[in-house]
Amino acid sequence: MRTVQERTEQVDVYYREQGIDTFFELNPGNHYTDVEKRTAAGIRWLLGK
């Protein structure tokens, strides 16, 4: 899974270098931890754009 995190961070950097506004955040737990809260946070970020 460490490789997944590293690759995701690389994609985030690549998009930023292309001028694409991104937001990458690590959260404790796994894909099934606080799904509703994480989804809501993503939607709030998008609506704030």
Backbone bond lengths (Angstrom), bond angles and torsions (degrees), N, CA, C in turn:
res aa  C-N    CA-C-N  psi(-1)  N-CA   C-N-CA  omega(-1)  CA-C   N-CA-C  phi
1 M - - - 1.456 - - 1.520 111.31 -
2 R 1.313 117.50 -25.52 1.463 120.23 179.58 1.529 110.13 -58.44
3 T 1.324 116.51 -39.05 1.460 120.47 178.95 1.525 110.75 -61.63
4 V 1.327 117.03 -38.52 1.464 120.68 178.90 1.524 109.55 -60.55
5 Q 1.324 117.73 -45.53 1.467 120.97 179.02 1.524 110.68 -62.41
6 E 1.317 117.10 -46.04 1.466 120.38 -179.75 1.524 110.79 -60.19
7 R 1.304 117.75 -44.86 1.467 121.54 -179.26 1.525 111.05 -65.92
8 T 1.320 116.50 -39.90 1.465 120.38 179.01 1.523 109.93 -63.58
9 E 1.320 117.33 -41.88 1.463 121.11 177.36 1.529 110.55 -63.61
10 Q 1.325 117.44 -38.47 1.470 120.78 177.53 1.526 111.27 -64.09
11 V 1.323 117.10 -40.27 1.463 120.99 178.03 1.523 109.92 -64.42
12 D 1.326 117.01 -40.83 1.458 121.51 178.01 1.533 110.28 -59.38
13 V 1.319 116.99 -46.92 1.466 121.49 178.72 1.524 110.46 -62.30
14 Y 1.321 117.22 -44.67 1.464 121.18 179.57 1.524 111.22 -57.70
15 Y 1.329 116.62 -48.22 1.466 119.89 180.00 1.522 111.11 -61.79
16 R 1.313 117.72 -41.63 1.466 120.47 178.68 1.530 110.95 -62.06
17 E 1.321 116.23 -39.88 1.467 120.52 177.71 1.529 111.61 -64.28
18 Q 1.326 116.31 -26.39 1.458 121.14 177.82 1.523 111.93 -85.09
19 G 1.344 117.33 0.66 1.454 121.56 179.90 1.527 113.56 85.40
20 I 1.318 116.71 13.10 1.461 121.19 -179.95 1.521 108.21 -93.05
21 D 1.316 116.46 124.10 1.453 121.88 -179.22 1.523 109.35 -73.60
22 T 1.312 116.39 122.06 1.457 121.34 179.96 1.519 110.31 -129.38
23 F 1.309 115.27 166.11 1.458 121.70 175.18 1.510 107.60 -141.60
24 F 1.324 116.21 115.25 1.462 121.94 179.94 1.515 107.92 -116.05
25 E 1.324 116.35 129.13 1.456 120.41 -178.07 1.523 109.03 -140.58
26 L 1.319 115.87 130.87 1.462 120.71 174.33 1.519 108.43 -89.58
27 N 1.314 115.42 136.43 1.453 121.29 178.62 1.511 108.90 -123.07
28 P 1.334 116.88 146.78 1.466 118.49 177.32 1.524 110.67 -67.70
29 G 1.308 115.37 151.88 1.459 119.63 178.17 1.516 111.34 100.39
30 N 1.320 114.97 -150.73 1.459 120.39 -178.03 1.525 109.34 -133.92
31 H 1.318 117.00 -167.22 1.466 121.21 -177.52 1.519 113.29 -60.46
32 Y 1.310 116.99 -21.60 1.464 120.88 -174.89 1.527 112.67 -101.51
33 T 1.330 116.96 3.83 1.456 121.32 -179.44 1.524 109.61 -93.03
34 D 1.315 116.93 122.37 1.470 122.98 175.43 1.524 112.88 53.83
35 V 1.317 116.81 42.64 1.465 121.38 -177.55 1.527 111.05 -55.51
36 E 1.319 116.79 -46.58 1.468 120.20 -176.85 1.526 110.97 -62.80
37 K 1.331 117.30 -42.54 1.473 121.20 -179.60 1.523 111.27 -65.76
38 R 1.333 116.42 -42.44 1.464 119.49 -179.35 1.523 111.31 -68.10
39 T 1.319 116.46 -39.51 1.466 120.25 177.35 1.519 110.45 -64.51
40 A 1.325 116.92 -43.86 1.471 121.08 178.59 1.524 110.63 -61.90
41 A 1.319 117.92 -39.52 1.462 121.04 178.75 1.532 110.29 -63.05
42 G 1.315 117.15 -40.45 1.463 120.99 177.75 1.515 111.97 -64.74
43 I 1.309 116.17 -41.34 1.469 120.26 178.78 1.523 110.32 -66.08
44 R 1.353 116.98 -42.18 1.476 119.54 177.27 1.519 110.50 -59.85
45 W 1.347 117.66 -41.64 1.456 120.68 179.11 1.530 110.14 -61.55
46 L 1.328 116.88 -45.44 1.467 120.45 179.94 1.535 111.85 -62.74
47 L 1.321 116.98 -42.05 1.458 120.46 -178.75 1.527 112.45 -69.50
48 G 1.320 115.72 -23.55 1.464 120.36 178.64 1.517 112.99 -80.25
49 K 1.307 117.30 -3.33 1.473 121.97 -178.45 1.495 110.34 -79.86
